[in-house]
Amino acid sequence: MNPRVKKVRPNDDFTIEITFDNDEVKVFDMKPYLEIGVFKELKNISEFKTVKVSLGSIQWRNGQDLCPDTLYLDSKRAA
């Protein structure tokens, strides 16, 4: 099982800095998702910044979420 999210910080460039429960800090790029279905409303930066930690993953105010495995495997190590 991959690590789970313990902290999240949205950035102005539609990336998300994520701290996992193994203390790794990674950056996930949401831009490829912003043209897909329910994620389209996250193109509004105010909505994008409502992201929070939820059950070991992340979730936005209107219920959009991503699998924690996707977040871990598809993110890049923070500089």
C-alpha positions in Angstrom: 0.0 0.0 0.0 1.3 3.5 -0.9 1.6 6.3 1.7 -1.5 8.4 2.4 -1.9 12.1 2.5 -1.4 14.0 5.8 -1.1 17.6 4.5 -2.0 19.4 1.3 -1.2 22.9 0.0 -2.7 24.2 -3.3 -0.5 26.4 -5.5 -1.4 29.2 -7.9 -0.2 27.2 -10.9 -2.8 24.4 -10.3 -0.3 22.1 -8.6 -0.7 20.7 -5.2 2.1 20.2 -2.7 1.3 17.0 -0.7 3.0 15.7 2.4 2.5 11.9 2.8 2.4 10.0 6.0 6.0 8.7 5.3 7.1 12.4 5.3 7.8 12.5 1.6 6.8 15.9 0.1 5.6 15.7 -3.6 4.0 17.9 -6.1 0.9 16.8 -8.1 0.0 18.7 -11.3 -3.8 19.0 -11.6 -3.7 20.8 -15.0 -4.3 17.7 -17.1 -7.5 17.0 -15.1 -9.0 20.4 -15.4 -10.8 19.6 -18.7 -12.3 16.4 -17.5 -15.9 16.2 -16.1 -16.3 17.3 -12.5 -12.8 18.7 -12.4 -13.6 21.5 -14.8 -15.0 23.7 -12.1 -11.6 23.6 -10.4 -10.3 25.9 -13.2 -11.7 28.6 -11.0 -8.7 29.2 -8.6 -11.0 29.9 -5.7 -12.6 26.5 -6.0 -9.2 24.9 -6.6 -7.9 26.3 -3.4 -10.7 24.6 -1.3 -8.7 21.3 -1.4 -8.3 19.6 2.0 -7.1 16.3 3.4 -9.9 13.7 3.5 -9.5 10.0 4.6 -5.9 9.7 3.5 -6.5 11.5 0.2 -7.6 14.9 -0.9 -11.1 16.4 -1.6 -12.5 19.7 -2.8 -15.5 21.5 -1.5 -17.9 20.1 -4.1 -16.8 16.5 -3.6 -14.1 16.1 -6.3 -11.4 13.7 -5.1 -8.5 11.6 -6.3 -7.2 8.2 -5.3 -4.3 8.5 -2.9 -2.4 5.9 -5.0 -2.7 8.2 -8.1 -1.5 11.1 -6.0 1.5 9.3 -4.8 2.5 7.5 -8.0 1.9 10.4 -10.4 3.4 13.2 -8.3 7.0 14.4 -8.5 9.4 14.9 -5.6 9.3 18.5 -4.4 12.4 20.5 -5.0 
